[in-house]
Amino acid sequence: MAIDSIRLSRDGGLPRVLALANQKGGVGKTTTAINLGTALAAIGERVLIVDLDPQGNASTGLGIDRKSRRVSTYDVMVGAHTLAEAVLETAVPRLSVAPSTLDLLGVELEIASERDRAFRLRNAIVKLHEAARLSGEEGFSYILVDCPPSLNLLTINAMTAADSVLVPLQCEFFALEGLSQLLKTVEQVRAALNPRLGIHGVVLTMFDPRNNLSNQVVEDVRQFMGDKVYDTIIPRNVRVSEAPSHGKPVLLYDLKCTGAQAYLRLASEVIQRERALQAA
C-alpha cells in the first residue's frame, strides 16, 4: 500500500490526538502505544507519544533511559516546562516521545485545586502546535497519549485533550469487566469537558487462536461493541513481549513477526477510520 494512498491531509490543523486508555493493567496498552506509533511513523505520519503513565514503560520501551528524562510530562502538567521542551526524538524516524517519570504519581495532588486541572494537557498540545506553526516547522500529525491503568486525573486530562479514545482489550476472561465503566467515563468527559470525544475503536490484544476462550472473547466483544472493534487483532507473540527489554518497538526488533505485521495493519485501519471521520 503506497504511503500517499492512506496519509491524511492536515492542512496545518491541529494533530489528531488519541488517548489509549483502559483502567485494567496488563492489557497491552503501552505496547499498543509504542507499536501503533511506530507503524504510523513508518507509513509517513509524524507521531508524538505522550507518556502519561508514572511507570514510564512507553519511554523505556522506546529506548529512553531515566537519566535522559530531564524534562518530563510531570513538568508539563505542573506548568514548569512546555511540552516542546519535553519532547525527545527516538530511534524511529518521525517518532518522538514526551517521557514520564515517577514524579507523575504526585501530580494529582499538586494540581487538584487548580481551575484548569483537567485541561493541562490540552493546553500544552495547543501551545506545541502553535510553536511549530509560528516557527514554520513540521508539526505532529498524530499524538498518542499512553494513559495510566486507572481512571484518575491524568486519564481525564488525556480524554479532555483527545479527539478519540482507543481501547486495548486483552482476550481473556475478564475482558468486558470494567469496559462499561470506561465507556461511562468517556460519556462523562464528553458531557462536561470535551464534546468532541468519541471511541475511535477497541483493539483486541494477546489473542491466542488455539485458546477457545480467546475466540469466545472476540465474539463477545464484537457483539457488545459492534463496528467499534477493529478488524485487526493483535496476537500473543513472544517477539512483541521481548522487544521492550531491548528498548525497541517490535517493528524494529523483528519486522517480519506476526505481532509487527498486525500493528502495521492496525495503523492502516486507524488511518482509514480517520479518513472516514473527515469525510463524514
N, C-alpha and C positions, 0 to 999 in steps of 0.2 A: 504494500500500500504506500503510495507516494505521500511524502510529508505534506505537500501543498493541498492534497485532496482532503485532509482532515483538520488542518490547522484553522483556527478561527481568526477572523479579523478583529483586532481590538480597537482600532480607530482612536488610539490614545486614551481609551476609557480605563476605568479602574480595573484592577485584576479581579478575576473570579476567585472568590475565597470559599474553600470547602473545609468544614470542620469535621475531623474524623473523631467520632465520639461513640463511646459505649461505657457505661459505668461498671461493667464486668471487666476484670483484668484477664489477661492471657487469651484474648480473642483474636490476636493478630493485628491490632490497631496500629501500633508503631511500625510493625513490619510492612503493613499496607501503606502507611505514610511514606516510608523510605522508598519502597519499590515502585509505588504508583508515581511518586515524584520523579524518580529516575527514568521511568518509562515515558512520562510526559516530556521530560527534557530530551530524551533520545529521539522523539519524533518532532522536535523543533520548538517546543514551548520553553519559555524562561520561567523557572519554578523556584519558589521560596518555601521551605518547610519551616514553620514556626513551632519550635519545641516548647509546648506549654505544660509538659509533664515534669514535675520536680525530679523524677528518676533520671531524666535526661537520656533515655535509651535511644531516641531518634538521633541525637547528637553523636553519641558513641557509635551507633550503627553506621554513621556516615564518616567515621574516622576522625571526629573532633575530640581531642583529648581534653581532660579537665583543665589543664594549665593554659590552654588556648582560649578558654571562655572568659576573657577579661571583661567583656560586656555581654550580659545575658538577657533573656526575656524577663527576668526579675527586675533588672534595671529599667527596662522599658515599662513594665507595669507600674512601678513606683514613680515613674517620671524622671529618673535620674539621667537617662540617656534616650536617644531616639532609636527607632527600630533600625534605621540605616546604619547606626553605629554598632549594632549588634550583629549584623549580617556577615557571615563568613562564607567564602567560596569552598566548595567541596571538590573531591577528585573527579566528580562527574561534571562534564561541561554543561553549562546553562542551569545547574542546580546549586542553590545556596541554602544555608540554614541559619536561623537565629537560634543559638543554642540555649539550653536551660541549665540551671544549677539547683542544688538543694535549697538555696535561699527562697525559691518559689513556695516552699512549704509554709512560710510565714507571711506571704504577700496578702492573703485574705484578711488577716487581722490588721495589716498596715493600711489597707485602703478601704476597709469596710465602712468607715464613717464619711467617705468622700462621695459627693453627689454624682460624680461621673464614674463610679467604681465599675459599672457594667460596660462602660464604653471605652475603657483604656486601650484595648487592643484595636478597636475600630478606628479610634482617633490616630493611633500610631501608624496604621496602614494608610490612612488618608494622607498623612504627612509624608510618609515614604514615597507614595505615588507623586505627590506634588513636587517633592525634591527632585525626583527623576525627571519629571516633565520640565521643570524650570532649567535643569542642567542640560537638557537635550539628550540624556542617556536613555537607553532602552529600559523600560520598566518590566516588572514581572507580569506574566500573563496569568499565572496561577499561583495562589498561596494556599498551602495545605497546613492546617493547624492540627498538630497532634495533641489531643486533649488528655488530661489525666483520667484514670479509671474511676471517676466519681462525678456526680452532678453538683459541683461546687462553683464558686465564683469564677474560677479560671475557665471552666467549661461554659458558663454563662457568657463570659467575655468572648469566647470563641464563637458561640452561636450568635451573639449580637453583631459580631463583625462579619459573619459568614453570609453568603448567598444561599448555601445549601449545607445540609448535614449528610455525610457519607458514613454509614453504619457498618463496620465489620462485625460479622456474626459467626461464631465458631459452630461447626457442625457437630454439636454434642447435645446431651440430654436436656440441659437447662438453657438451650439457645434462646427460646422465646421468653424465658423468665427475665423480667426487667426491661424487655423491649417496650412494653406498654408504658412504663414509667418514663423511658427516654422519649417516646413519642409525645407523652403528656408534657414533658419539659419543653420540647420543641414548640408545641402549641402555646404554652405559656410565654415563651420568649417572643414568639410571633405576635401575640396579642399585646404584650406590654412594652417590648423593646425593639423588635425588628420585624416589621410587617412583611418583608420580602422573603423571610426564611422559609425554606421548604426542605423536604427529604430528597436528596439527589438520588440516593439508591442504597440498597443493602447488598453488601458483598459477602458471600458465604466463604468462609476460610477453613483451612485444615480439614479438607474433605478427603475421606478415605473410601474409595469405591468398593473396597472389599468388606466394608462395615455396613450391615443392614441399617443400623441406627443412623448413619450419615445420610443414607438415601431417604430415610423417613423424615429426617430434619429438613432436608432440601424440599421435600414435598410439602411439609407443614408450613415452612416459611413462605414458600411461593403461594400457598393457599391463603395465608394470613395477609401478606403484603402485596400480592398481585404483581403488576408490572414494575413495581418499585425495586424488585430484586433483579440485580444484574444477571445477564445470561452467563457471564464468566464466573466460574467457580475456582477458587484458589485451592489446589490440592495440598495435602500434607506431604511435605517434601524435605528430605534431610538437608539438601543444599541450601534451601531457604533458611533453615534453622542454624546452619553453620556460618552463613555469611556475616552476621553481625559481630561474631567473635573476631573476624578479620577486619572489622571496620569498613565493610563494603556492602553495598546493595547486592542482591543476588544477581542482578543483571551484569554486574562487573565480575562477580565471583564465578558464576557459571551460566553464561547466557543461554546455553542450549538445554538447561534442565527444565523440567515441566513447570516448576514454580515461576521461573523467569519468563517463560513464554506466556503463562497465564497473566502475569502482570502487564505484559505488553498488550494483550487482548483487552484487559480491563481499561488501560489508558485509552485505547481506541474507542471503547464503548463509552467512557466518560465524555470524550470529546464529541462523539456522535449525539449524546444526550444534550450537551451544551449547544450544539448546532440546532437541535430541535427546539430547545428553550428560546434561542434567539429568534427562530423563525415564527414562534407562536405569537 
